[in-house]
Amino acid sequence: MQFKHPELLYALLLLIIPIIVHLFQLRKFKSVPFTNVQFLKELTIQTRKSSQIKKWLTLITRMLLLACVIIAFAQPYISNSDSFNTKSETVIYLDNSFSMQSPSNNGSLLNTAIQDIIENIDENEQISIFTNDANFNKTSIKAIKNDLIQLKHSPSQLAYDATILKGKKLFSNDESSIKNLVLVSDFQQKNENLTATNDSLINLKLVQLKPSNQSNISIDSVYISKTTVENLELSVRIKNQGDAIETLPVSLFNDDKLIAKTAVSITDEATTSFTIPTNSIFNGRLVIDDSNLQYDNTLYFNIDQREKINVLAINETDDTFLQKIYTSDEFQYTASNFSALNYNTLEQQNLIILNELKDIPNSLTTALKAFTDNGGKLLIIPSNTIRVNNYNQLFNGYGLSNFGGLNSVEKKITTINYSHPLLTNVFDKRVTNFQYPKVNAFYANATPSVSSILSFEDGSSFLAKSGNAFRFSAAIESKNSNFKNSPLIVPVLYNIGKQSLKTGNLYYTIGEENTIDVATQLQQDDILTLVNGENSVIPLQQTYDNKVELTTNTYPDVAGIVSVKNKAAFLKNLSFNFNRSESNLNYFDTQNITNTSLDNSVASAISDIKSATNVNELWKWFVIFAVIFLIIEMLILKFLK
């Protein structure tokens, strides 16, 4: 038992007053002579005893009455907190990621959590709630009830450490208040771990909501697996988490028209294929039926008419190998002898290749720098007889290390920088025992390893990139190197060509930063917009002479196909889908997480918080006891003879 005003308990010392008064009244009886006391003797003894009992009972009741009055004024109470005036602050993180679409006994996990919050928190109580994409700070359930009911799922989830840190920042600086941070989630396993540091000021509660069914089927990806003159073969990868399914229908739509339908048998993963015409605009949509997570049952993609990439090779040697790589189905390849170069054609290109030029005059260096500053890509292949000073002058404009003298020493190309963007998705696994290509002579350079794509056995660079420029450090003509016969040359040069103009993927991922090139020439003050039905937005963009580079991140925020337009003129379509990471229904075991308390429902967590701060005031009971003792005293004085 605790007291709101414990200092009043000193008044209990006043109980000595009735004791003193009582002692004064308990004086001894005096004998009075009487003629015949035989008749009165028994009556006198009986009266003396009863009088003493009556006075002791009166003393006790008066002391208890006074004690109850004093204790009542001290306002006693029972509470789990140490202070009568302790405030409670509650911050709730409500996970609204796609995995919270999983079914529970009362709808989805998210809807169940929202319903418990609305029903168990007083509508006028101050509270802070935040989700992956919304904040409701220091408000009440009454004020945000409609917002919670209409809360949508978010395509991304906050990292667990970031969630705890953000929640702590929403508390006040009042160190006397009880602070409760409640994380409501299914606690899906992600790349990061779930840990909680010990914090004496904040009570961390984990409410893990578990789905009634932990199975899910998702369309993982789609890609072009085969290309012919007439047709494209689309391969669709589907993943299953749960029981094996003998027949799963998969539908392919072009806009709203059903093009084809197939069925697959799936245990963990399956692939099915569709064939569509090569030279056609296709706004595709793949659909499966699954009653669990809904967001991953549809995947959008689109195929536009291919924009050919302009490649110009400035040659002083044979370019047959370039013609074989940059074929007419994807590239507009142009070859020009250095002596007959038309400088006016440079700005129309996407990639310019200097194919073993012996010299690079200042005029060409200036023109190439203007070209790359305008978004173009440059590939430099030196010959064995170059003017090093002029080459180094070109390199200085891109931050490439200078060439030293020509070293006529045989060296093998042994190191591949697999993490370089140029080689993304080129290799299924890292190769360590391939037939190493070699060179008979090379130019010494001090290129940092992070800029090197291919390196010699001593770590020096063979192929490096800096800014918009790629550079070989040795001639690759047949007399000097067998690199042309290596399996590396095709993916390396092909990807350099493909990345010189990002013609567009089948689809992009929402929430990631995507860079997309649109081959168009804008007039002054023209600007591109992304249009999806009635909605339109102006994305981040940079205009070059022959293209516009778009950067998307936060838009669009829903899966689908959007159009790129210049005012009313349609340019191309782009498809966006949600990241499939939420489809993996594996969860943390929260029992193993220290420095937290666990609950299996939002209702129980809120009930625990309320019980920790509930105050049971007892002063009314002591007033009642005081009245009872007063009545007892009156009865004793009146009826006890």
C-alpha positions as CSV (number, residue, x, y, z in Angstrom):
1,M,0.0,0.0,0.0
2,Q,1.3,3.5,-1.0
3,F,0.2,7.0,0.0
4,K,-0.4,10.1,-2.1
5,H,0.3,12.3,1.0
6,P,2.5,10.2,3.3
7,E,3.5,13.3,5.3
8,L,0.0,13.3,6.9
9,L,0.7,10.0,8.6
10,Y,2.6,11.9,11.2
11,A,-0.8,12.9,12.6
12,L,-1.1,9.3,13.9
13,L,1.0,10.6,16.8
14,L,-2.2,12.4,17.9
15,L,-3.5,9.0,19.0
16,I,-1.7,9.5,22.2
17,I,-4.3,12.1,23.2
18,P,-7.3,9.8,23.8
19,I,-4.9,7.5,25.7
20,I,-3.9,10.3,28.0
21,V,-7.6,11.3,28.5
22,H,-8.5,7.8,29.2
23,L,-5.8,7.4,31.8
24,F,-7.1,10.4,33.7
25,Q,-10.5,8.9,33.7
26,L,-9.3,5.6,35.1
27,R,-8.8,6.9,38.7
28,K,-9.2,4.6,41.7
29,F,-12.5,4.1,43.5
30,K,-12.7,5.4,47.1
31,S,-14.5,3.5,49.9
32,V,-17.4,5.3,51.5
33,P,-18.5,4.1,55.0
34,F,-22.1,2.8,55.2
35,T,-24.1,1.3,58.0
36,N,-24.7,-2.1,56.2
37,V,-22.7,-3.0,53.1
38,Q,-23.5,-6.6,53.0
39,F,-26.3,-6.0,50.6
40,L,-24.3,-3.7,48.3
41,K,-21.0,-5.6,48.2
42,E,-21.8,-7.8,45.1
43,L,-23.3,-4.9,43.1
44,T,-20.2,-2.7,43.7
45,I,-17.8,-5.2,42.3
46,Q,-19.9,-5.8,39.3
47,T,-20.2,-2.1,38.4
48,R,-16.5,-1.5,38.8
49,K,-15.6,-4.3,36.3
50,S,-18.2,-3.3,33.7
51,S,-17.2,0.4,33.9
52,Q,-13.5,-0.5,33.0
53,I,-14.5,-2.7,30.1
54,K,-16.7,0.0,28.7
55,K,-14.0,2.6,28.9
56,W,-11.4,0.4,27.2
57,L,-13.7,-0.4,24.3
58,T,-14.5,3.2,23.9
59,L,-10.8,4.1,23.8
60,I,-10.1,1.4,21.2
61,T,-12.9,2.5,18.9
62,R,-12.0,6.2,19.2
63,M,-8.3,5.4,18.4
64,L,-9.4,3.3,15.4
65,L,-11.8,6.0,14.2
66,L,-9.1,8.7,14.4
67,A,-6.5,6.5,12.7
68,C,-8.9,5.8,9.8
69,V,-9.6,9.5,9.4
70,I,-5.9,10.3,9.3
71,I,-5.1,7.5,6.8
72,A,-8.0,8.5,4.6
73,F,-6.6,12.1,4.4
74,A,-3.2,10.5,3.4
75,Q,-5.0,8.9,0.4
76,P,-3.7,5.3,0.4
77,Y,-3.7,3.4,-2.9
78,I,-2.4,0.2,-4.5
79,S,-0.4,0.4,-7.8
80,N,2.4,-1.4,-9.7
81,S,4.1,2.0,-10.2
82,D,6.1,3.8,-7.6
83,S,4.3,7.1,-7.9
84,F,0.6,8.1,-7.7
85,N,1.0,10.6,-10.5
86,T,3.0,8.4,-12.9
87,K,2.2,9.1,-16.5
88,S,2.1,6.4,-19.2
89,E,3.2,6.9,-22.8
90,T,2.5,4.3,-25.4
91,V,4.0,4.2,-28.9
92,I,2.8,1.4,-31.3
93,Y,4.5,0.3,-34.5
94,L,1.9,-1.3,-36.8
95,D,3.5,-3.4,-39.5
96,N,1.5,-2.9,-42.7
97,S,3.9,-4.7,-45.1
98,F,2.5,-7.1,-47.6
99,S,3.2,-10.2,-45.5
100,M,0.5,-8.9,-43.1
101,Q,-2.0,-9.8,-45.8
102,S,-1.8,-13.4,-44.5
103,P,-5.1,-14.7,-43.2
104,S,-5.9,-15.0,-39.5
105,N,-9.1,-16.1,-37.7
106,N,-10.6,-12.7,-38.1
107,G,-9.5,-11.5,-41.5
108,S,-6.0,-10.5,-42.4
109,L,-3.3,-10.0,-39.8
110,L,-3.3,-6.3,-40.4
111,N,-7.1,-6.0,-40.0
112,T,-7.0,-8.0,-36.8
113,A,-4.4,-5.7,-35.3
114,I,-6.3,-2.6,-36.3
115,Q,-9.5,-3.9,-34.8
116,D,-7.8,-4.8,-31.5
117,I,-6.3,-1.3,-31.3
118,I,-9.6,0.4,-31.9
119,E,-11.5,-1.8,-29.4
120,N,-9.0,-1.9,-26.5
121,I,-7.6,1.7,-26.4
122,D,-9.7,4.5,-24.9
123,E,-10.7,6.7,-27.8
124,N,-9.6,9.9,-26.1
125,E,-6.3,8.5,-24.7
126,Q,-3.2,10.2,-26.2
127,I,-1.2,7.7,-28.2
128,S,1.4,7.6,-31.0
129,I,1.1,5.0,-33.9
130,F,3.4,4.7,-36.8
131,T,3.6,2.3,-39.8
132,N,6.0,1.7,-42.6
133,D,4.8,4.7,-44.5
134,A,2.6,6.8,-42.1
135,N,2.9,8.5,-38.8
136,F,0.2,9.4,-36.2
137,N,2.0,11.2,-33.5
138,K,0.5,12.2,-30.1
139,T,-3.1,11.8,-31.2
140,S,-6.1,9.7,-30.2
141,I,-7.9,6.7,-31.6
142,K,-11.0,8.9,-32.1
143,A,-9.0,11.2,-34.3
144,I,-7.4,8.5,-36.5
145,K,-10.0,5.8,-36.5
146,N,-11.0,6.3,-40.1
147,D,-7.3,6.5,-41.1
148,L,-6.6,3.1,-39.4
149,I,-9.6,1.4,-41.0
150,Q,-8.5,2.6,-44.5
151,L,-4.8,1.8,-43.9
152,K,-3.2,0.3,-47.0
153,H,-0.4,-2.2,-47.2
154,S,3.1,-0.8,-47.9
155,P,5.5,-2.3,-50.5
156,S,8.4,-2.0,-48.1
157,Q,9.1,-2.6,-44.4
158,L,11.2,-0.7,-42.0
159,A,14.3,-2.5,-40.7
160,Y,13.6,-3.7,-37.2
161,D,16.5,-1.7,-35.7
162,A,15.2,1.4,-37.5
163,T,11.7,0.7,-36.2
164,I,12.9,0.6,-32.5
165,L,15.0,3.7,-33.0
166,K,12.1,5.6,-34.6
167,G,9.7,4.5,-31.9
168,K,12.0,5.8,-29.1
169,K,12.2,9.2,-30.8
170,L,8.4,9.6,-30.4
171,F,8.5,9.6,-26.6
172,S,8.7,12.7,-24.6
173,N,11.8,13.7,-22.5
174,D,9.9,13.1,-19.2
175,E,12.0,10.5,-17.4
176,S,9.3,9.9,-14.8
177,S,6.7,8.6,-17.2
178,I,6.4,4.9,-18.0
179,K,7.2,4.4,-21.7
180,N,5.9,1.4,-23.6
181,L,7.0,0.7,-27.1
182,V,4.8,-2.0,-28.8
183,L,5.9,-3.6,-32.0
184,V,3.0,-5.3,-33.8
185,S,4.2,-7.5,-36.7
186,D,4.4,-11.0,-38.0
187,F,8.2,-10.6,-37.6
188,Q,9.1,-12.0,-41.0
189,Q,12.7,-13.0,-41.4
190,K,14.6,-10.6,-43.5
191,N,18.3,-10.0,-44.1
192,E,18.8,-8.2,-40.8
193,N,18.5,-9.7,-37.4
194,L,16.0,-8.8,-34.7
195,T,17.7,-7.7,-31.5
196,A,16.8,-5.4,-28.6
197,T,19.3,-3.6,-26.4
198,N,18.5,-3.2,-22.7
199,D,16.9,0.2,-22.0
200,S,15.8,1.0,-18.5
201,L,13.6,3.8,-19.6
202,I,11.5,2.0,-22.2
203,N,9.5,-1.2,-22.0
204,L,9.7,-3.0,-25.3
205,K,6.8,-5.3,-26.1
206,L,6.7,-7.6,-29.1
207,V,3.3,-8.7,-30.4
208,Q,3.8,-11.5,-32.9
209,L,0.7,-12.1,-35.0
210,K,0.7,-15.6,-36.6
211,P,-1.2,-16.5,-39.7
212,S,-3.6,-19.3,-39.7
213,N,-2.1,-20.6,-43.0
214,Q,1.6,-20.3,-43.8
215,S,1.4,-21.3,-47.5
216,N,1.7,-19.0,-50.4
217,I,2.1,-19.1,-54.2
218,S,3.8,-16.2,-56.0
219,I,4.8,-15.2,-59.5
220,D,8.5,-14.6,-58.9
221,S,9.7,-13.3,-62.3
222,V,9.4,-13.4,-66.0
223,Y,12.1,-13.2,-68.6
224,I,12.7,-13.7,-72.3
225,S,14.4,-17.1,-72.6
226,K,14.5,-17.5,-76.4
227,T,14.3,-15.1,-79.4
228,T,13.7,-16.0,-83.0
229,V,12.9,-13.9,-86.0
230,E,9.2,-14.4,-85.5
231,N,8.6,-15.2,-81.8
232,L,9.7,-14.5,-78.3
233,E,9.6,-17.2,-75.7
234,L,8.6,-15.9,-72.2
235,S,9.6,-18.0,-69.2
236,V,7.6,-17.5,-66.0
237,R,9.1,-18.6,-62.7
238,I,6.5,-19.5,-60.0
239,K,7.3,-20.3,-56.3
240,N,5.3,-22.2,-53.8
241,Q,5.6,-22.3,-50.0
242,G,3.3,-25.0,-48.7
243,D,1.8,-28.2,-50.0
244,A,2.5,-29.4,-53.5
245,I,-0.1,-28.4,-56.1
246,E,-0.9,-30.6,-59.0
247,T,-2.7,-28.1,-61.2
248,L,-2.1,-24.3,-60.9
249,P,-3.6,-22.2,-63.7
250,V,-1.4,-19.4,-65.1
251,S,-3.0,-16.8,-67.4
252,L,-1.4,-14.3,-69.8
253,F,-3.2,-11.1,-70.8
254,N,-2.3,-8.4,-73.3
255,D,-4.0,-5.4,-71.8
256,D,-7.4,-6.9,-70.8
257,K,-7.4,-9.6,-73.5
258,L,-6.7,-13.2,-72.5
259,I,-3.9,-14.4,-74.8
260,A,-3.1,-17.8,-73.4
261,K,-3.6,-20.0,-70.4
262,T,-1.6,-22.9,-69.1
263,A,-1.3,-25.0,-65.9
264,V,1.7,-26.1,-64.0
265,S,2.4,-28.8,-61.3
266,I,4.5,-27.2,-58.5
267,T,6.1,-28.4,-55.4
268,D,8.7,-25.7,-54.5
269,E,9.3,-24.0,-57.8
270,A,8.1,-24.3,-61.4
271,T,8.6,-22.7,-64.7
272,T,6.2,-22.3,-67.6
273,S,6.5,-20.7,-71.0
274,F,4.4,-18.6,-73.4
275,T,5.2,-17.6,-77.0
276,I,4.4,-14.2,-78.3
277,P,5.1,-12.4,-81.7
278,T,8.5,-10.7,-81.9
279,N,7.6,-7.4,-83.6
280,S,4.6,-6.4,-81.5
281,I,3.8,-4.1,-78.7
282,F,2.8,-6.2,-75.7
283,N,1.4,-4.8,-72.4
284,G,1.5,-8.1,-70.5
285,R,-0.1,-9.2,-67.3
286,L,0.5,-12.7,-65.7
287,V,-2.1,-13.9,-63.2
288,I,-2.4,-16.9,-60.8
289,D,-5.1,-17.7,-58.3
290,D,-4.0,-17.9,-54.6
291,S,-6.1,-17.1,-51.5
292,N,-3.2,-16.1,-49.2
293,L,-1.0,-13.1,-50.1
294,Q,-2.7,-11.2,-52.9
295,Y,0.0,-8.7,-54.0
296,D,2.2,-11.4,-55.7
297,N,-0.6,-13.1,-57.7
298,T,-0.1,-10.6,-60.6
299,L,3.0,-9.6,-62.5
300,Y,3.1,-6.8,-65.1
301,F,5.5,-6.5,-68.0
302,N,5.6,-4.8,-71.3
303,I,7.5,-5.2,-74.6
304,D,7.7,-2.1,-76.8
305,Q,9.2,-1.7,-80.2
306,R,12.9,-2.1,-79.7
307,E,15.0,1.1,-79.9
308,K,18.2,0.4,-81.7
309,I,21.3,1.6,-80.0
310,N,23.6,3.7,-82.2
311,V,27.2,2.5,-82.2
312,L,30.0,4.2,-84.1
313,A,33.4,2.6,-84.5
314,I,36.3,4.8,-85.5
315,N,38.8,2.3,-86.9
316,E,42.4,2.0,-87.8
317,T,42.3,-1.7,-87.8
318,D,39.9,-4.5,-88.7
319,D,36.4,-4.3,-87.0
320,T,34.9,-7.6,-88.1
321,F,34.6,-8.7,-84.4
322,L,32.6,-5.5,-83.6
323,Q,30.2,-6.1,-86.5
324,K,29.5,-9.6,-85.2
325,I,28.7,-8.4,-81.7
326,Y,26.7,-5.2,-82.6
327,T,24.1,-6.9,-84.9
328,S,21.3,-5.1,-86.7
329,D,18.5,-6.5,-84.7
330,E,19.5,-4.5,-81.6
331,F,22.2,-2.0,-82.8
332,Q,22.6,0.6,-85.5
333,Y,26.3,-0.1,-86.1
334,T,28.3,2.4,-88.2
335,A,32.0,2.1,-89.0
336,S,34.2,5.0,-90.0
337,N,37.8,5.2,-90.9
338,F,39.6,7.7,-88.7
339,S,40.8,9.7,-91.7
340,A,37.2,10.0,-93.0
341,L,35.5,10.8,-89.7
342,N,32.6,13.2,-89.8
343,Y,32.5,15.0,-86.4
344,N,28.9,16.0,-86.9
345,T,27.7,12.4,-86.5
346,L,29.2,12.0,-83.0
347,E,26.3,13.6,-81.1
348,Q,23.9,11.2,-82.7
349,Q,25.6,8.1,-81.2
350,N,25.1,6.2,-78.0
351,L,28.4,4.4,-78.0
352,I,31.7,5.4,-79.7
353,I,34.5,2.9,-80.0
354,L,38.1,4.1,-80.7
355,N,39.4,0.9,-82.4
356,E,43.2,1.0,-82.0
357,L,43.8,4.5,-83.1
358,K,47.5,5.5,-83.1
359,D,46.8,9.1,-82.2
360,I,44.0,11.1,-80.7
361,P,44.2,14.8,-81.8
362,N,43.0,17.5,-79.5
363,S,39.9,18.2,-81.7
364,L,38.7,14.6,-81.2
365,T,39.5,14.7,-77.5
366,T,37.3,17.8,-77.1
367,A,34.5,16.4,-79.2
368,L,34.5,13.1,-77.3
369,K,34.4,14.9,-73.9
370,A,31.4,16.9,-75.1
371,F,29.8,13.6,-76.3
372,T,30.3,11.8,-72.9
373,D,29.2,14.8,-70.9
374,N,26.0,14.6,-72.9
375,G,25.3,11.0,-71.7
376,G,27.2,9.0,-74.4
377,K,29.5,6.1,-73.7
378,L,33.1,5.8,-74.9
379,L,35.2,2.6,-75.4
380,I,38.9,3.0,-76.0
381,I,41.0,0.2,-77.5
382,P,44.6,1.3,-77.9
383,S,47.1,0.0,-80.5
384,N,50.6,-1.1,-79.8
385,T,51.9,2.1,-81.4
386,I,50.1,5.1,-79.8
387,R,51.2,8.6,-78.9
388,V,51.0,8.1,-75.2
389,N,50.8,11.8,-74.3
390,N,47.7,12.4,-76.5
391,Y,46.0,9.3,-75.0
392,N,46.8,10.4,-71.5
393,Q,45.3,13.8,-72.2
394,L,42.1,12.0,-73.1
395,F,42.3,9.9,-70.0
396,N,42.7,12.9,-67.7
397,G,39.2,14.1,-68.7
398,Y,37.7,10.9,-67.2
399,G,39.9,10.3,-64.2
400,L,41.6,7.3,-65.8
401,S,45.1,6.6,-64.8
402,N,47.8,7.4,-67.3
403,F,49.5,4.9,-69.5
404,G,53.2,4.3,-69.0
405,G,55.4,2.8,-71.6
406,L,54.5,-0.4,-73.6
407,N,55.7,-3.5,-71.8
408,S,56.4,-6.3,-74.2
409,V,55.8,-9.1,-71.6
410,E,53.2,-11.8,-71.9
411,K,50.5,-11.6,-69.2
412,K,47.3,-13.6,-68.5
413,I,44.0,-12.0,-67.7
414,T,43.0,-13.9,-64.6
415,T,40.7,-11.7,-62.5
416,I,37.1,-10.9,-63.1
417,N,35.3,-8.2,-61.0
418,Y,32.0,-10.1,-60.7
419,S,30.3,-7.3,-58.7
420,H,30.8,-4.7,-61.4
421,P,27.5,-3.5,-62.9
422,L,28.8,-4.4,-66.4
423,L,28.9,-8.1,-65.5
424,T,25.6,-8.3,-63.6
425,N,23.8,-11.6,-64.4
426,V,26.5,-12.6,-66.9
427,F,27.8,-15.5,-64.8
428,D,25.7,-18.1,-62.9
429,K,28.7,-18.7,-60.6
430,R,32.2,-17.5,-60.1
431,V,34.6,-19.2,-62.5
432,T,38.2,-19.9,-61.3
433,N,39.5,-22.5,-63.8
434,F,38.6,-21.0,-67.2
435,Q,41.1,-20.7,-70.1
436,Y,42.7,-17.4,-69.3
437,P,43.2,-15.1,-72.2
438,K,46.5,-13.4,-72.6
439,V,48.3,-10.4,-74.1
440,N,51.8,-10.2,-75.5
441,A,52.2,-6.5,-74.7
442,F,50.4,-4.0,-72.5
443,Y,50.5,-0.4,-71.2
444,A,51.4,-0.1,-67.5
445,N,48.7,1.7,-65.4
446,A,47.8,2.3,-61.8
447,T,44.0,1.9,-62.0
448,P,42.3,1.3,-58.6
449,S,40.9,-2.2,-58.2
450,V,37.3,-0.9,-57.8
451,S,37.5,0.6,-61.3
452,S,38.9,-2.5,-62.9
453,I,36.5,-4.9,-64.6
454,L,39.2,-7.4,-65.9
455,S,42.7,-7.5,-64.4
456,F,46.0,-9.2,-65.1
457,E,47.5,-11.8,-62.8
458,D,49.6,-9.1,-61.1
459,G,46.5,-7.0,-60.3
460,S,47.0,-4.3,-62.9
461,S,44.0,-3.4,-65.0
462,F,43.2,-4.8,-68.4
463,L,39.7,-3.3,-68.7
464,A,38.6,-0.4,-66.5
465,K,35.8,2.1,-66.3
466,S,35.6,5.7,-65.0
467,G,32.7,7.9,-65.6
468,N,31.3,7.2,-69.1
469,A,34.6,5.8,-70.5
470,F,35.8,2.2,-70.7
471,R,39.4,1.5,-71.5
472,F,41.5,-1.5,-72.5
473,S,45.2,-1.3,-71.5
474,A,46.3,-3.5,-74.4
475,A,45.6,-4.0,-78.0
476,I,43.2,-6.9,-78.6
477,E,44.0,-7.5,-82.3
478,S,45.0,-11.1,-83.0
479,K,48.8,-10.5,-83.1
480,N,48.8,-9.1,-79.6
481,S,46.1,-11.0,-77.8
482,N,43.7,-14.0,-78.0
483,F,41.0,-12.0,-76.1
484,K,38.9,-12.0,-79.3
485,N,38.6,-15.8,-79.0
486,S,37.8,-15.7,-75.3
487,P,34.2,-16.3,-74.1
488,L,34.6,-13.0,-72.2
489,I,34.6,-10.6,-75.2
490,V,31.0,-11.1,-76.3
491,P,29.3,-10.4,-72.9
492,V,31.7,-7.5,-72.1
493,L,31.4,-5.6,-75.4
494,Y,27.7,-6.5,-75.7
495,N,26.9,-5.1,-72.2
496,I,28.9,-2.0,-72.9
497,G,26.7,-1.4,-75.9
498,K,23.5,-2.3,-74.1
499,Q,24.3,0.0,-71.2
500,S,25.1,2.9,-73.4
501,L,21.3,3.3,-73.8
502,K,19.0,1.8,-71.2
503,T,16.3,0.7,-73.6
504,G,14.1,-0.6,-70.8
505,N,13.6,-3.8,-68.9
506,L,10.5,-6.0,-69.0
507,Y,9.6,-4.5,-65.7
508,Y,11.0,-2.5,-62.8
509,T,10.7,-2.9,-59.0
510,I,8.7,-0.3,-57.0
511,G,10.7,1.3,-54.2
512,E,14.0,0.9,-55.9
513,E,15.9,3.6,-57.8
514,N,15.5,2.8,-61.5
515,T,17.3,4.7,-64.3
516,I,15.6,4.5,-67.7
517,D,16.7,6.1,-71.0
518,V,14.1,7.3,-73.4
519,A,15.4,7.9,-76.9
520,T,13.9,11.2,-77.9
521,Q,14.9,14.7,-78.6
522,L,13.0,17.4,-76.6
523,Q,12.4,20.9,-77.5
524,Q,13.2,23.7,-75.1
525,D,10.9,23.6,-72.0
526,D,9.6,20.2,-73.0
527,I,9.3,17.7,-70.1
528,L,8.4,14.0,-69.9
529,T,5.6,12.8,-67.6
530,L,4.6,9.4,-66.3
531,V,0.8,8.8,-66.8
532,N,-1.3,6.1,-65.2
533,G,-5.0,6.6,-65.9
534,E,-6.0,9.9,-64.3
535,N,-2.8,10.2,-62.4
536,S,0.4,11.8,-63.8
537,V,3.7,12.8,-62.3
538,I,6.9,14.4,-63.5
539,P,9.8,12.2,-62.6
540,L,13.4,13.2,-62.0
541,Q,14.9,13.5,-65.5
542,Q,18.0,14.7,-67.3
543,T,17.9,15.8,-70.9
544,Y,20.7,15.0,-73.4
545,D,20.9,15.6,-77.1
546,N,19.5,12.2,-78.2
547,K,17.8,10.9,-75.1
548,V,16.2,11.7,-71.7
549,E,17.3,9.8,-68.6
550,L,14.4,9.2,-66.2
551,T,15.0,8.2,-62.5
552,T,12.1,6.6,-60.6
553,N,11.9,5.8,-57.0
554,T,8.8,6.7,-55.0
555,Y,6.5,6.7,-58.0
556,P,4.6,4.7,-59.0
557,D,3.4,3.4,-55.7
558,V,1.1,0.7,-57.2
559,A,1.9,-2.1,-59.5
560,G,0.9,-1.7,-63.2
561,I,1.9,-0.2,-66.5
562,V,2.5,3.5,-66.9
563,S,3.0,5.6,-70.0
564,V,5.8,7.9,-70.8
565,K,4.5,11.0,-72.6
566,N,5.8,14.3,-73.9
567,K,2.8,16.4,-73.4
568,A,0.1,14.4,-75.3
569,A,2.6,12.4,-77.4
570,F,3.0,8.8,-76.3
571,L,6.6,7.6,-76.2
572,K,6.7,4.2,-74.5
573,N,5.3,2.1,-71.6
574,L,7.0,1.1,-68.4
575,S,5.9,-1.7,-66.1
576,F,6.3,-1.8,-62.3
577,N,5.9,-4.6,-59.8
578,F,6.3,-4.9,-56.0
579,N,9.4,-6.5,-54.6
580,R,8.8,-10.2,-54.0
581,S,10.7,-10.4,-50.7
582,E,7.5,-10.2,-48.7
583,S,6.4,-13.5,-50.3
584,N,8.7,-15.5,-48.1
585,L,6.7,-16.5,-45.1
586,N,9.4,-17.4,-42.6
587,Y,9.3,-15.8,-39.2
588,F,11.6,-15.1,-36.2
589,D,11.2,-17.0,-33.0
590,T,10.5,-14.1,-30.7
591,Q,11.0,-16.4,-27.6
592,N,14.7,-16.1,-28.1
593,I,14.8,-12.3,-28.1
594,T,16.1,-10.9,-24.9
595,N,15.2,-7.5,-23.2
596,T,11.6,-7.7,-24.4
597,S,8.2,-8.9,-23.2
598,L,6.0,-11.0,-25.5
599,D,2.3,-11.0,-26.2
600,N,0.3,-13.0,-28.7
601,S,-2.3,-10.3,-29.3
602,V,-2.6,-6.6,-29.3
603,A,-5.5,-6.8,-26.8
604,S,-3.3,-8.6,-24.2
605,A,-0.4,-6.1,-24.7
606,I,-2.7,-3.1,-24.1
607,S,-4.3,-4.8,-21.1
608,D,-0.8,-5.3,-19.5
609,I,0.0,-1.7,-20.1
610,K,-3.2,-0.5,-18.4
611,S,-2.7,-2.8,-15.4
612,A,0.8,-1.5,-14.9
613,T,-0.5,2.0,-14.3
614,N,-3.9,1.3,-12.8
615,V,-4.3,3.0,-9.3
616,N,-6.7,1.4,-6.8
617,E,-7.5,4.2,-4.3
618,L,-8.4,3.1,-0.8
619,W,-9.3,6.3,1.0
620,K,-13.0,5.6,0.6
621,W,-12.7,2.4,2.5
622,F,-11.0,4.1,5.4
623,V,-13.8,6.7,5.5
624,I,-16.3,3.9,5.7
625,F,-14.3,2.2,8.5
626,A,-14.2,5.5,10.4
627,V,-18.0,5.8,10.2
628,I,-18.4,2.2,11.3
629,F,-16.1,2.8,14.4
630,L,-18.1,6.0,15.2
631,I,-21.4,4.0,15.1
632,I,-19.8,1.3,17.3
633,E,-18.7,3.9,19.8
634,M,-22.2,5.4,20.0
635,L,-23.6,1.9,20.6
636,I,-21.1,1.2,23.3
637,L,-21.9,4.4,25.1
638,K,-25.6,3.9,24.9
639,F,-26.3,0.3,25.4
640,L,-23.3,-1.1,27.3
641,K,-24.3,-0.9,31.1
